[in-house]
Amino acid sequence: MSDATERDLRTLLDTLLPGEGDWPPAGDVVSTAALPDAIHDLARQVAGLSKDARTDAIATFEAAQPEAFADLYFAVADAYYATTQAARVLKDRAAAGPPDTSGPPFDRTLLKGVVAGQRGKRRL
């Protein structure tokens, strides 16, 4: 892949998922090798445009070809959330959140019968 193609893809990624706060921009963390070839066409179409013009061109593409856009966007999102950087942010946010209080706390005494009878033990 040429440097220009790589740059165009990273610019498109940053437009689709720009990052904010702890979230890194997609162009900084997503491997462009993991992206479908169809995204290269869109990256070429928006290359060299200002941020506003890029956003407008992407919105026009989405309106004209919603299924194709959804496929590309989901590919980018899947690649983004599979990165260690995004996973770290998700883990940190989950750990900082309140505990799940939607049900009763786990009662360990419920396991006594299972342990005593060794039910569920793997048998070879």
MOPAC internal coordinates of N, CA, C and O (Angstrom, degrees):
PM7 1SCF
backbone

  N    0.0000 0     0.00 0     0.00 0    0    0    0
  C    1.4470 1     0.00 0     0.00 0    1    0    0
  C    1.5260 1   108.38 1     0.00 0    2    1    0
  O    1.2310 1   121.09 1   -44.90 1    3    2    1
  N    1.3079 1   115.51 1   135.10 1    3    2    1
  C    1.4696 1   119.78 1  -178.36 1    5    3    2
  C    1.5251 1   110.12 1   -73.71 1    6    5    3
  O    1.2310 1   121.24 1   -19.90 1    7    6    5
  N    1.3252 1   115.22 1   160.10 1    7    6    5
  C    1.4677 1   120.46 1   177.43 1    9    7    6
  C    1.5191 1   110.93 1   -61.19 1   10    9    7
  O    1.2310 1   120.23 1   142.70 1   11   10    9
  N    1.3426 1   117.16 1   -37.30 1   11   10    9
  C    1.4632 1   121.10 1  -179.80 1   13   11   10
  C    1.5329 1   110.75 1   -65.47 1   14   13   11
  O    1.2310 1   120.39 1   138.20 1   15   14   13
  N    1.3289 1   116.85 1   -41.80 1   15   14   13
  C    1.4643 1   120.62 1   178.66 1   17   15   14
  C    1.5172 1   110.17 1   -64.99 1   18   17   15
  O    1.2310 1   120.66 1   136.29 1   19   18   17
  N    1.3162 1   116.34 1   -43.71 1   19   18   17
  C    1.4706 1   121.21 1   177.73 1   21   19   18
  C    1.5283 1   110.20 1   -59.12 1   22   21   19
  O    1.2310 1   120.32 1   134.11 1   23   22   21
  N    1.3212 1   117.00 1   -45.89 1   23   22   21
  C    1.4697 1   121.64 1   179.83 1   25   23   22
  C    1.5268 1   110.72 1   -62.40 1   26   25   23
  O    1.2310 1   120.42 1   136.07 1   27   26   25
  N    1.3438 1   116.81 1   -43.93 1   27   26   25
  C    1.4680 1   121.00 1   180.00 1   29   27   26
  C    1.5307 1   110.82 1   -62.75 1   30   29   27
  O    1.2310 1   120.40 1   138.20 1   31   30   29
  N    1.3299 1   116.83 1   -41.80 1   31   30   29
  C    1.4665 1   120.19 1   179.21 1   33   31   30
  C    1.5285 1   111.12 1   -65.02 1   34   33   31
  O    1.2310 1   120.28 1   137.15 1   35   34   33
  N    1.3075 1   117.07 1   -42.85 1   35   34   33
  C    1.4694 1   120.60 1  -179.54 1   37   35   34
  C    1.5284 1   111.08 1   -65.48 1   38   37   35
  O    1.2310 1   120.19 1   143.18 1   39   38   37
  N    1.3233 1   117.24 1   -36.82 1   39   38   37
  C    1.4619 1   120.99 1   176.73 1   41   39   38
  C    1.5238 1   110.11 1   -64.88 1   42   41   39
  O    1.2310 1   120.35 1   136.57 1   43   42   41
  N    1.3333 1   116.94 1   -43.43 1   43   42   41
  C    1.4650 1   120.69 1   177.38 1   45   43   42
  C    1.5278 1   110.23 1   -62.79 1   46   45   43
  O    1.2310 1   120.20 1   135.72 1   47   46   45
  N    1.3278 1   117.23 1   -44.28 1   47   46   45
  C    1.4627 1   120.78 1   178.83 1   49   47   46
  C    1.5270 1   111.29 1   -58.60 1   50   49   47
  O    1.2310 1   120.60 1   136.41 1   51   50   49
  N    1.3187 1   116.45 1   -43.59 1   51   50   49
  C    1.4638 1   120.95 1   179.61 1   53   51   50
  C    1.5194 1   111.79 1   -65.99 1   54   53   51
  O    1.2310 1   120.16 1   151.62 1   55   54   53
  N    1.3198 1   117.31 1   -28.38 1   55   54   53
  C    1.4664 1   120.83 1   177.65 1   57   55   54
  C    1.5272 1   109.91 1   -74.68 1   58   57   55
  O    1.2310 1   120.53 1   139.61 1   59   58   57
  N    1.3218 1   116.60 1   -40.39 1   59   58   57
  C    1.4648 1   120.63 1  -179.11 1   61   59   58
  C    1.5312 1   112.27 1   -72.55 1   62   61   59
  O    1.2310 1   120.31 1   136.89 1   63   62   61
  N    1.3238 1   117.02 1   -43.11 1   63   62   61
  C    1.4679 1   122.71 1  -179.96 1   65   63   62
  C    1.5247 1   108.02 1  -134.04 1   66   65   63
  O    1.2310 1   120.65 1   -96.40 1   67   66   65
  N    1.3458 1   116.35 1    83.60 1   67   66   65
  C    1.4615 1   120.01 1  -171.82 1   69   67   66
  C    1.5248 1   115.84 1   -72.58 1   70   69   67
  O    1.2310 1   119.81 1   165.12 1   71   70   69
  N    1.3110 1   117.96 1   -14.88 1   71   70   69
  C    1.4538 1   119.65 1  -176.76 1   73   71   70
  C    1.5110 1   110.53 1    80.05 1   74   73   71
  O    1.2310 1   121.89 1   -24.91 1   75   74   73
  N    1.3128 1   113.99 1   155.09 1   75   74   73
  C    1.4645 1   119.96 1   179.06 1   77   75   74
  C    1.5192 1   108.09 1  -167.02 1   78   77   75
  O    1.2310 1   120.72 1   -43.49 1   79   78   77
  N    1.3168 1   116.23 1   136.51 1   79   78   77
  C    1.4609 1   119.45 1  -179.57 1   81   79   78
  C    1.5220 1   110.59 1    60.36 1   82   81   79
  O    1.2310 1   120.77 1    56.98 1   83   82   81
  N    1.3393 1   116.13 1  -123.02 1   83   82   81
  C    1.4571 1   121.42 1   179.58 1   85   83   82
  C    1.5266 1   113.29 1   -73.09 1   86   85   83
  O    1.2310 1   120.81 1   159.73 1   87   86   85
  N    1.3240 1   116.05 1   -20.27 1   87   86   85
  C    1.4725 1   120.33 1  -176.83 1   89   87   86
  C    1.5212 1   109.88 1   -76.66 1   90   89   87
  O    1.2310 1   119.71 1   -58.44 1   91   90   89
  N    1.3228 1   118.16 1   121.56 1   91   90   89
  C    1.4708 1   120.18 1   178.64 1   93   91   90
  C    1.5281 1   110.90 1   -75.58 1   94   93   91
  O    1.2310 1   119.90 1   -27.57 1   95   94   93
  N    1.3247 1   117.79 1   152.43 1   95   94   93
  C    1.4615 1   119.60 1   173.55 1   97   95   94
  C    1.5282 1   109.94 1   -64.23 1   98   97   95
  O    1.2310 1   120.66 1   -36.70 1   99   98   97
  N    1.3188 1   116.34 1   143.30 1   99   98   97
  C    1.4673 1   120.68 1  -177.66 1  101   99   98
  C    1.5241 1   111.87 1   -58.57 1  102  101   99
  O    1.2310 1   120.17 1   144.39 1  103  102  101
  N    1.3120 1   117.28 1   -35.61 1  103  102  101
  C    1.4560 1   120.49 1  -179.40 1  105  103  102
  C    1.5188 1   113.67 1   -63.14 1  106  105  103
  O    1.2310 1   120.64 1   159.09 1  107  106  105
  N    1.3389 1   116.38 1   -20.91 1  107  106  105
  C    1.4659 1   120.42 1   179.41 1  109  107  106
  C    1.5213 1   113.04 1   -85.55 1  110  109  107
  O    1.2310 1   119.94 1   158.75 1  111  110  109
  N    1.3526 1   117.71 1   -21.25 1  111  110  109
  C    1.4677 1   118.62 1  -170.43 1  113  111  110
  C    1.5282 1   115.48 1  -125.03 1  114  113  111
  O    1.2310 1   119.60 1   159.39 1  115  114  113
  N    1.3134 1   118.36 1   -20.61 1  115  114  113
  C    1.4714 1   120.43 1  -176.31 1  117  115  114
  C    1.5223 1   109.96 1   -84.21 1  118  117  115
  O    1.2310 1   121.28 1   -45.15 1  119  118  117
  N    1.3166 1   115.15 1   134.85 1  119  118  117
  C    1.4615 1   120.18 1   174.41 1  121  119  118
  C    1.5269 1   108.41 1   -76.96 1  122  121  119
  O    1.2310 1   120.56 1   -58.89 1  123  122  121
  N    1.3012 1   116.54 1   121.11 1  123  122  121
  C    1.4628 1   119.54 1  -179.27 1  125  123  122
  C    1.5229 1   111.67 1   -67.76 1  126  125  123
  O    1.2310 1   120.14 1   160.25 1  127  126  125
  N    1.3152 1   117.34 1   -19.75 1  127  126  125
  C    1.4626 1   120.53 1   177.69 1  129  127  126
  C    1.5266 1   111.29 1   -67.70 1  130  129  127
  O    1.2310 1   120.37 1   157.49 1  131  130  129
  N    1.3408 1   116.89 1   -22.51 1  131  130  129
  C    1.4634 1   121.55 1  -178.34 1  133  131  130
  C    1.5253 1   112.73 1   -84.00 1  134  133  131
  O    1.2310 1   120.36 1   177.38 1  135  134  133
  N    1.3117 1   116.92 1    -2.62 1  135  134  133
  C    1.4667 1   120.30 1  -175.38 1  137  135  134
  C    1.5223 1   111.77 1   -92.09 1  138  137  135
  O    1.2310 1   120.59 1   -30.37 1  139  138  137
  N    1.3389 1   116.47 1   149.63 1  139  138  137
  C    1.4671 1   119.13 1   178.55 1  141  139  138
  C    1.5292 1   110.94 1   -67.26 1  142  141  139
  O    1.2310 1   120.98 1   -28.52 1  143  142  141
  N    1.3111 1   115.73 1   151.48 1  143  142  141
  C    1.4661 1   120.51 1  -179.02 1  145  143  142
  C    1.5252 1   112.57 1   -60.07 1  146  145  143
  O    1.2310 1   120.39 1   149.53 1  147  146  145
  N    1.3319 1   116.86 1   -30.47 1  147  146  145
  C    1.4684 1   120.38 1  -177.37 1  149  147  146
  C    1.5243 1   112.48 1   -60.57 1  150  149  147
  O    1.2310 1   120.07 1   155.10 1  151  150  149
  N    1.3252 1   117.48 1   -24.90 1  151  150  149
  C    1.4550 1   119.58 1  -179.17 1  153  151  150
  C    1.5290 1   111.79 1   -70.98 1  154  153  151
  O    1.2310 1   120.55 1   158.58 1  155  154  153
  N    1.3242 1   116.55 1   -21.42 1  155  154  153
  C    1.4635 1   120.52 1   179.36 1  157  155  154
  C    1.5283 1   110.66 1   -63.10 1  158  157  155
  O    1.2310 1   120.26 1   141.92 1  159  158  157
  N    1.3327 1   117.11 1   -38.08 1  159  158  157
  C    1.4647 1   119.98 1   178.94 1  161  159  158
  C    1.5200 1   111.29 1   -62.09 1  162  161  159
  O    1.2310 1   120.63 1   133.94 1  163  162  161
  N    1.3259 1   116.39 1   -46.06 1  163  162  161
  C    1.4674 1   119.76 1   179.42 1  165  163  162
  C    1.5218 1   110.52 1   -64.67 1  166  165  163
  O    1.2310 1   120.27 1   139.80 1  167  166  165
  N    1.3182 1   117.09 1   -40.20 1  167  166  165
  C    1.4719 1   120.21 1   178.77 1  169  167  166
  C    1.5280 1   110.82 1   -60.99 1  170  169  167
  O    1.2310 1   120.51 1   139.36 1  171  170  169
  N    1.3435 1   116.63 1   -40.64 1  171  170  169
  C    1.4739 1   119.96 1   177.92 1  173  171  170
  C    1.5273 1   111.41 1   -65.40 1  174  173  171
  O    1.2310 1   120.77 1   142.05 1  175  174  173
  N    1.3437 1   116.13 1   -37.95 1  175  174  173
  C    1.4656 1   120.24 1  -178.16 1  177  175  174
  C    1.5292 1   112.33 1   -65.74 1  178  177  175
  O    1.2310 1   120.34 1   146.70 1  179  178  177
  N    1.3196 1   116.96 1   -33.30 1  179  178  177
  C    1.4648 1   119.36 1  -176.24 1  181  179  178
  C    1.5288 1   112.91 1  -100.73 1  182  181  179
  O    1.2310 1   120.48 1   177.69 1  183  182  181
  N    1.3303 1   116.69 1    -2.31 1  183  182  181
  C    1.4634 1   120.97 1  -179.74 1  185  183  182
  C    1.5289 1   110.12 1   -59.60 1  186  185  183
  O    1.2310 1   121.11 1   -43.75 1  187  186  185
  N    1.3014 1   115.48 1   136.25 1  187  186  185
  C    1.4521 1   120.73 1   175.80 1  189  187  186
  C    1.5175 1   114.63 1    82.81 1  190  189  187
  O    1.2310 1   119.81 1   174.09 1  191  190  189
  N    1.3284 1   117.98 1    -5.91 1  191  190  189
  C    1.4650 1   120.40 1   178.83 1  193  191  190
  C    1.5258 1   110.08 1   -82.63 1  194  193  191
  O    1.2310 1   121.00 1   -24.41 1  195  194  193
  N    1.3167 1   115.69 1   155.59 1  195  194  193
  C    1.4634 1   119.70 1   173.79 1  197  195  194
  C    1.5282 1   108.44 1   -66.91 1  198  197  195
  O    1.2310 1   120.33 1   -14.22 1  199  198  197
  N    1.3121 1   116.96 1   165.78 1  199  198  197
  C    1.4674 1   120.74 1  -178.81 1  201  199  198
  C    1.5323 1   111.01 1   -57.74 1  202  201  199
  O    1.2310 1   120.21 1   134.97 1  203  202  201
  N    1.3228 1   117.20 1   -45.03 1  203  202  201
  C    1.4688 1   120.30 1  -179.89 1  205  203  202
  C    1.5252 1   111.38 1   -65.04 1  206  205  203
  O    1.2310 1   120.44 1   137.32 1  207  206  205
  N    1.3223 1   116.76 1   -42.68 1  207  206  205
  C    1.4695 1   120.53 1   179.40 1  209  207  206
  C    1.5283 1   110.53 1   -66.50 1  210  209  207
  O    1.2310 1   120.23 1   142.92 1  211  210  209
  N    1.3473 1   117.17 1   -37.08 1  211  210  209
  C    1.4653 1   121.61 1   176.55 1  213  211  210
  C    1.5253 1   110.47 1   -62.46 1  214  213  211
  O    1.2310 1   120.97 1   134.22 1  215  214  213
  N    1.3272 1   115.75 1   -45.78 1  215  214  213
  C    1.4591 1   121.14 1   179.71 1  217  215  214
  C    1.5262 1   110.45 1   -61.40 1  218  217  215
  O    1.2310 1   120.54 1   137.54 1  219  218  217
  N    1.3309 1   116.58 1   -42.46 1  219  218  217
  C    1.4707 1   120.74 1   178.15 1  221  219  218
  C    1.5269 1   111.14 1   -64.63 1  222  221  219
  O    1.2310 1   120.11 1   137.75 1  223  222  221
  N    1.3185 1   117.39 1   -42.25 1  223  222  221
  C    1.4697 1   121.18 1  -179.58 1  225  223  222
  C    1.5233 1   110.74 1   -65.30 1  226  225  223
  O    1.2310 1   120.37 1   141.31 1  227  226  225
  N    1.3214 1   116.89 1   -38.69 1  227  226  225
  C    1.4631 1   120.43 1   178.16 1  229  227  226
  C    1.5298 1   109.99 1   -67.56 1  230  229  227
  O    1.2310 1   120.32 1   138.87 1  231  230  229
  N    1.3257 1   116.99 1   -41.13 1  231  230  229
  C    1.4701 1   120.60 1   177.64 1  233  231  230
  C    1.5269 1   110.95 1   -63.42 1  234  233  231
  O    1.2310 1   120.11 1   142.26 1  235  234  233
  N    1.3138 1   117.39 1   -37.74 1  235  234  233
  C    1.4709 1   121.52 1   177.29 1  237  235  234
  C    1.5325 1   109.78 1   -64.98 1  238  237  235
  O    1.2310 1   120.57 1   136.20 1  239  238  237
  N    1.3299 1   116.52 1   -43.80 1  239  238  237
  C    1.4655 1   120.71 1   176.92 1  241  239  238
  C    1.5275 1   110.55 1   -61.07 1  242  241  239
  O    1.2310 1   120.39 1   136.74 1  243  242  241
  N    1.3229 1   116.85 1   -43.26 1  243  242  241
  C    1.4642 1   120.89 1  -179.77 1  245  243  242
  C    1.5277 1   110.95 1   -62.52 1  246  245  243
  O    1.2310 1   120.31 1   137.63 1  247  246  245
  N    1.3318 1   117.02 1   -42.37 1  247  246  245
  C    1.4663 1   120.45 1   179.97 1  249  247  246
  C    1.5294 1   111.63 1   -67.54 1  250  249  247
  O    1.2310 1   120.52 1   142.01 1  251  250  249
  N    1.3297 1   116.62 1   -37.99 1  251  250  249
  C    1.4674 1   120.86 1  -177.34 1  253  251  250
  C    1.5249 1   112.33 1   -77.15 1  254  253  251
  O    1.2310 1   120.63 1   145.52 1  255  254  253
  N    1.3283 1   116.41 1   -34.48 1  255  254  253
  C    1.4680 1   121.07 1  -175.85 1  257  255  254
  C    1.5374 1   110.21 1  -136.65 1  258  257  255
  O    1.2310 1   120.42 1  -110.36 1  259  258  257
  N    1.3244 1   116.80 1    69.64 1  259  258  257
  C    1.4665 1   119.36 1  -173.46 1  261  259  258
  C    1.5305 1   114.27 1   -60.35 1  262  261  259
  O    1.2310 1   120.15 1   142.59 1  263  262  261
  N    1.3171 1   117.31 1   -37.41 1  263  262  261
  C    1.4676 1   118.73 1  -179.66 1  265  263  262
  C    1.5233 1   111.62 1   -69.62 1  266  265  263
  O    1.2310 1   120.67 1   138.29 1  267  266  265
  N    1.3135 1   116.32 1   -41.71 1  267  266  265
  C    1.4659 1   120.15 1   178.36 1  269  267  266
  C    1.5255 1   110.42 1   -64.63 1  270  269  267
  O    1.2310 1   120.91 1   138.15 1  271  270  269
  N    1.3491 1   115.86 1   -41.85 1  271  270  269
  C    1.4608 1   119.01 1   178.29 1  273  271  270
  C    1.5250 1   110.43 1   -62.95 1  274  273  271
  O    1.2310 1   120.29 1   135.69 1  275  274  273
  N    1.3327 1   117.04 1   -44.31 1  275  274  273
  C    1.4657 1   120.38 1  -179.85 1  277  275  274
  C    1.5262 1   110.58 1   -59.42 1  278  277  275
  O    1.2310 1   120.44 1   137.09 1  279  278  277
  N    1.3297 1   116.76 1   -42.91 1  279  278  277
  C    1.4652 1   120.13 1   178.75 1  281  279  278
  C    1.5321 1   110.84 1   -60.03 1  282  281  279
  O    1.2310 1   120.66 1   135.00 1  283  282  281
  N    1.3327 1   116.34 1   -45.00 1  283  282  281
  C    1.4587 1   120.12 1  -179.54 1  285  283  282
  C    1.5259 1   111.33 1   -67.24 1  286  285  283
  O    1.2310 1   120.84 1   135.73 1  287  286  285
  N    1.3288 1   116.01 1   -44.27 1  287  286  285
  C    1.4609 1   119.57 1  -177.70 1  289  287  286
  C    1.5289 1   110.90 1   -64.26 1  290  289  287
  O    1.2310 1   120.59 1   137.17 1  291  290  289
  N    1.3365 1   116.48 1   -42.83 1  291  290  289
  C    1.4551 1   119.18 1   179.20 1  293  291  290
  C    1.5245 1   111.27 1   -65.78 1  294  293  291
  O    1.2310 1   119.84 1   145.39 1  295  294  293
  N    1.3175 1   117.90 1   -34.61 1  295  294  293
  C    1.4689 1   120.66 1   176.08 1  297  295  294
  C    1.5303 1   110.25 1   -63.27 1  298  297  295
  O    1.2310 1   120.73 1   137.66 1  299  298  297
  N    1.3254 1   116.21 1   -42.34 1  299  298  297
  C    1.4661 1   120.42 1   178.15 1  301  299  298
  C    1.5231 1   110.11 1   -65.89 1  302  301  299
  O    1.2310 1   120.38 1   133.80 1  303  302  301
  N    1.3322 1   116.88 1   -46.20 1  303  302  301
  C    1.4660 1   120.33 1  -179.26 1  305  303  302
  C    1.5244 1   110.94 1   -62.80 1  306  305  303
  O    1.2310 1   120.26 1   136.49 1  307  306  305
  N    1.3261 1   117.11 1   -43.51 1  307  306  305
  C    1.4699 1   120.15 1   177.79 1  309  307  306
  C    1.5261 1   111.00 1   -59.29 1  310  309  307
  O    1.2310 1   120.52 1   134.28 1  311  310  309
  N    1.3234 1   116.61 1   -45.72 1  311  310  309
  C    1.4660 1   120.40 1   179.74 1  313  311  310
  C    1.5282 1   110.59 1   -64.54 1  314  313  311
  O    1.2310 1   120.49 1   140.97 1  315  314  313
  N    1.3248 1   116.66 1   -39.03 1  315  314  313
  C    1.4715 1   121.41 1  -179.02 1  317  315  314
  C    1.5240 1   111.27 1   -64.30 1  318  317  315
  O    1.2310 1   120.64 1   128.47 1  319  318  317
  N    1.3310 1   116.38 1   -51.53 1  319  318  317
  C    1.4637 1   119.70 1  -175.79 1  321  319  318
  C    1.5231 1   113.01 1   -73.85 1  322  321  319
  O    1.2310 1   120.21 1   170.87 1  323  322  321
  N    1.3231 1   117.21 1    -9.13 1  323  322  321
  C    1.4610 1   121.37 1   174.65 1  325  323  322
  C    1.5338 1   111.74 1   -86.98 1  326  325  323
  O    1.2310 1   119.89 1   171.17 1  327  326  325
  N    1.3206 1   117.82 1    -8.83 1  327  326  325
  C    1.4677 1   120.11 1  -179.72 1  329  327  326
  C    1.5245 1   110.27 1   -74.89 1  330  329  327
  O    1.2310 1   121.20 1   -27.70 1  331  330  329
  N    1.3208 1   115.30 1   152.30 1  331  330  329
  C    1.4667 1   119.33 1   178.88 1  333  331  330
  C    1.5269 1   110.98 1   -64.97 1  334  333  331
  O    1.2310 1   120.28 1   148.79 1  335  334  333
  N    1.3304 1   117.07 1   -31.21 1  335  334  333
  C    1.4608 1   120.25 1  -178.94 1  337  335  334
  C    1.5288 1   111.40 1   -66.40 1  338  337  335
  O    1.2310 1   120.04 1   133.90 1  339  338  337
  N    1.3288 1   117.53 1   -46.10 1  339  338  337
  C    1.4605 1   120.42 1   178.57 1  341  339  338
  C    1.5176 1   110.67 1   -68.69 1  342  341  339
  O    1.2310 1   120.10 1   141.08 1  343  342  341
  N    1.3255 1   117.42 1   -38.92 1  343  342  341
  C    1.4639 1   120.92 1   178.49 1  345  343  342
  C    1.5213 1   110.54 1   -61.46 1  346  345  343
  O    1.2310 1   120.33 1   142.16 1  347  346  345
  N    1.3166 1   116.97 1   -37.84 1  347  346  345
  C    1.4684 1   121.12 1   178.82 1  349  347  346
  C    1.5293 1   110.42 1   -63.98 1  350  349  347
  O    1.2310 1   120.31 1   136.84 1  351  350  349
  N    1.3268 1   117.01 1   -43.16 1  351  350  349
  C    1.4629 1   120.17 1   178.99 1  353  351  350
  C    1.5252 1   109.95 1   -63.24 1  354  353  351
  O    1.2310 1   120.52 1   135.48 1  355  354  353
  N    1.3384 1   116.61 1   -44.52 1  355  354  353
  C    1.4678 1   120.28 1   178.51 1  357  355  354
  C    1.5264 1   111.25 1   -59.65 1  358  357  355
  O    1.2310 1   120.78 1   135.10 1  359  358  357
  N    1.3370 1   116.11 1   -44.90 1  359  358  357
  C    1.4674 1   120.41 1  -179.33 1  361  359  358
  C    1.5235 1   110.85 1   -63.67 1  362  361  359
  O    1.2310 1   120.32 1   135.74 1  363  362  361
  N    1.3250 1   117.00 1   -44.26 1  363  362  361
  C    1.4642 1   121.01 1   179.90 1  365  363  362
  C    1.5274 1   111.06 1   -63.03 1  366  365  363
  O    1.2310 1   120.63 1   138.14 1  367  366  365
  N    1.3225 1   116.39 1   -41.86 1  367  366  365
  C    1.4749 1   119.43 1   179.97 1  369  367  366
  C    1.5209 1   111.46 1   -67.93 1  370  369  367
  O    1.2310 1   120.39 1   140.63 1  371  370  369
  N    1.3180 1   116.86 1   -39.37 1  371  370  369
  C    1.4664 1   119.82 1   178.76 1  373  371  370
  C    1.5235 1   110.21 1   -65.20 1  374  373  371
  O    1.2310 1   120.28 1   139.24 1  375  374  373
  N    1.3309 1   117.07 1   -40.76 1  375  374  373
  C    1.4552 1   121.02 1  -179.61 1  377  375  374
  C    1.5280 1   111.98 1   -68.19 1  378  377  375
  O    1.2310 1   120.39 1   149.59 1  379  378  377
  N    1.3275 1   116.86 1   -30.41 1  379  378  377
  C    1.4593 1   121.02 1  -178.32 1  381  379  378
  C    1.5249 1   112.34 1   -82.99 1  382  381  379
  O    1.2310 1   120.64 1   166.29 1  383  382  381
  N    1.3158 1   116.38 1   -13.71 1  383  382  381
  C    1.4570 1   120.26 1  -177.41 1  385  383  382
  C    1.5165 1   112.19 1   -77.33 1  386  385  383
  O    1.2310 1   121.19 1    -8.67 1  387  386  385
  N    1.3143 1   115.33 1   171.33 1  387  386  385
  C    1.4598 1   119.09 1   178.72 1  389  387  386
  C    1.5297 1   110.78 1   -70.63 1  390  389  387
  O    1.2310 1   120.17 1   -25.12 1  391  390  389
  N    1.3168 1   117.29 1   154.88 1  391  390  389
  C    1.4579 1   119.34 1   177.79 1  393  391  390
  C    1.5247 1   109.96 1   -68.68 1  394  393  391
  O    1.2310 1   120.90 1   -21.44 1  395  394  393
  N    1.3060 1   115.88 1   158.56 1  395  394  393
  C    1.4565 1   121.25 1   178.07 1  397  395  394
  C    1.5218 1   108.36 1   -73.34 1  398  397  395
  O    1.2310 1   120.68 1   -66.42 1  399  398  397
  N    1.2906 1   116.30 1   113.58 1  399  398  397
  C    1.4627 1   120.79 1  -179.42 1  401  399  398
  C    1.5239 1   111.24 1  -112.11 1  402  401  399
  O    1.2310 1   120.84 1  -160.09 1  403  402  401
  N    1.3121 1   115.99 1    19.91 1  403  402  401
  C    1.4629 1   119.63 1  -176.03 1  405  403  402
  C    1.5243 1   112.66 1   -74.03 1  406  405  403
  O    1.2310 1   119.82 1   165.18 1  407  406  405
  N    1.3050 1   117.94 1   -14.82 1  407  406  405
  C    1.4556 1   120.59 1  -179.90 1  409  407  406
  C    1.5091 1   110.29 1  -143.12 1  410  409  407
  O    1.2310 1   121.01 1    -0.13 1  411  410  409
  N    1.3169 1   115.68 1   179.87 1  411  410  409
  C    1.4658 1   118.26 1   179.48 1  413  411  410
  C    1.5256 1   110.46 1   -69.21 1  414  413  411
  O    1.2310 1   120.33 1   -25.15 1  415  414  413
  N    1.3272 1   116.98 1   154.85 1  415  414  413
  C    1.4703 1   118.83 1   176.75 1  417  415  414
  C    1.5304 1   109.28 1   -65.09 1  418  417  415
  O    1.2310 1   121.08 1   -24.82 1  419  418  417
  N    1.2940 1   115.54 1   155.18 1  419  418  417
  C    1.4612 1   120.44 1  -179.04 1  421  419  418
  C    1.5161 1   109.98 1   -64.70 1  422  421  419
  O    1.2310 1   120.75 1   -48.29 1  423  422  421
  N    1.3128 1   116.16 1   131.71 1  423  422  421
  C    1.4623 1   122.53 1  -179.50 1  425  423  422
  C    1.5291 1   108.45 1   -99.76 1  426  425  423
  O    1.2310 1   120.64 1   -73.31 1  427  426  425
  N    1.3317 1   116.38 1   106.69 1  427  426  425
  C    1.4642 1   121.19 1  -176.70 1  429  427  426
  C    1.5299 1   112.36 1   -66.08 1  430  429  427
  O    1.2310 1   120.01 1   158.51 1  431  430  429
  N    1.3056 1   117.59 1   -21.49 1  431  430  429
  C    1.4689 1   118.99 1   179.28 1  433  431  430
  C    1.5239 1   111.08 1   -64.54 1  434  433  431
  O    1.2310 1   120.25 1   158.84 1  435  434  433
  N    1.3199 1   117.13 1   -21.16 1  435  434  433
  C    1.4647 1   119.79 1   177.65 1  437  435  434
  C    1.5265 1   111.94 1   -64.27 1  438  437  435
  O    1.2310 1   120.05 1   158.38 1  439  438  437
  N    1.3213 1   117.50 1   -21.62 1  439  438  437
  C    1.4573 1   121.46 1  -178.93 1  441  439  438
  C    1.5318 1   113.25 1   -84.54 1  442  441  439
  O    1.2310 1   120.02 1   165.83 1  443  442  441
  N    1.3269 1   117.56 1   -14.17 1  443  442  441
  C    1.4679 1   119.77 1  -175.36 1  445  443  442
  C    1.5242 1   111.99 1   -56.59 1  446  445  443
  O    1.2310 1   120.14 1   135.72 1  447  446  445
  N    1.3213 1   117.33 1   -44.28 1  447  446  445
  C    1.4594 1   120.26 1  -179.88 1  449  447  446
  C    1.5202 1   112.02 1   -66.54 1  450  449  447
  O    1.2310 1   120.51 1   144.09 1  451  450  449
  N    1.3041 1   116.64 1   -35.91 1  451  450  449
  C    1.4644 1   120.81 1   179.16 1  453  451  450
  C    1.5191 1   109.88 1   -66.73 1  454  453  451
  O    1.2310 1   120.62 1   134.40 1  455  454  453
  N    1.3382 1   116.42 1   -45.60 1  455  454  453
  C    1.4541 1   121.17 1  -179.19 1  457  455  454
  C    1.5273 1   110.16 1   -66.55 1  458  457  455
  O    1.2310 1   120.56 1   135.62 1  459  458  457
  N    1.3294 1   116.54 1   -44.38 1  459  458  457
  C    1.4675 1   120.38 1  -178.33 1  461  459  458
  C    1.5225 1   111.34 1   -62.09 1  462  461  459
  O    1.2310 1   120.14 1   138.83 1  463  462  461
  N    1.3053 1   117.34 1   -41.17 1  463  462  461
  C    1.4643 1   120.58 1  -179.15 1  465  463  462
  C    1.5097 1   113.17 1   -89.86 1  466  465  463
  O    1.2310 1   120.57 1   177.79 1  467  466  465
  N    1.3160 1   116.52 1    -2.21 1  467  466  465
  C    1.4611 1   123.63 1  -178.47 1  469  467  466
  C    1.5262 1   112.10 1    53.27 1  470  469  467
  O    1.2310 1   120.78 1  -148.33 1  471  470  469
  N    1.3116 1   116.11 1    31.67 1  471  470  469
  C    1.4705 1   119.76 1   175.29 1  473  471  470
  C    1.5219 1   108.06 1   -69.28 1  474  473  471
  O    1.2310 1   121.47 1   -38.76 1  475  474  473
  N    1.2822 1   114.79 1   141.24 1  475  474  473
  C    1.4538 1   120.09 1  -178.83 1  477  475  474
  C    1.5136 1   113.43 1    87.71 1  478  477  475
  O    1.2310 1   120.37 1   174.82 1  479  478  477
  N    1.3368 1   116.91 1    -5.18 1  479  478  477
  C    1.4619 1   119.81 1   179.24 1  481  479  478
  C    1.5179 1   109.28 1   -70.50 1  482  481  479
  O    1.2310 1   121.11 1   -43.12 1  483  482  481
  N    1.2776 1   115.47 1   136.88 1  483  482  481
  C    1.4581 1   120.76 1   179.55 1  485  483  482
  C    1.5306 1   109.08 1   -71.87 1  486  485  483
  O    1.2310 1   121.67 1   -52.28 1  487  486  485
  N    1.2828 1   114.41 1   127.72 1  487  486  485
  C    1.4612 1   119.90 1   179.71 1  489  487  486
  C    1.5177 1   108.80 1  -112.08 1  490  489  487
  O    1.2310 1   121.13 1   -48.04 1  491  490  489
  N    1.3052 1   115.44 1   131.96 1  491  490  489
  C    1.4706 1   119.92 1   179.70 1  493  491  490
  C    1.5078 1   111.00 1   -98.41 1  494  493  491
  O    1.2310 1   120.10 1   180.00 1  495  494  493

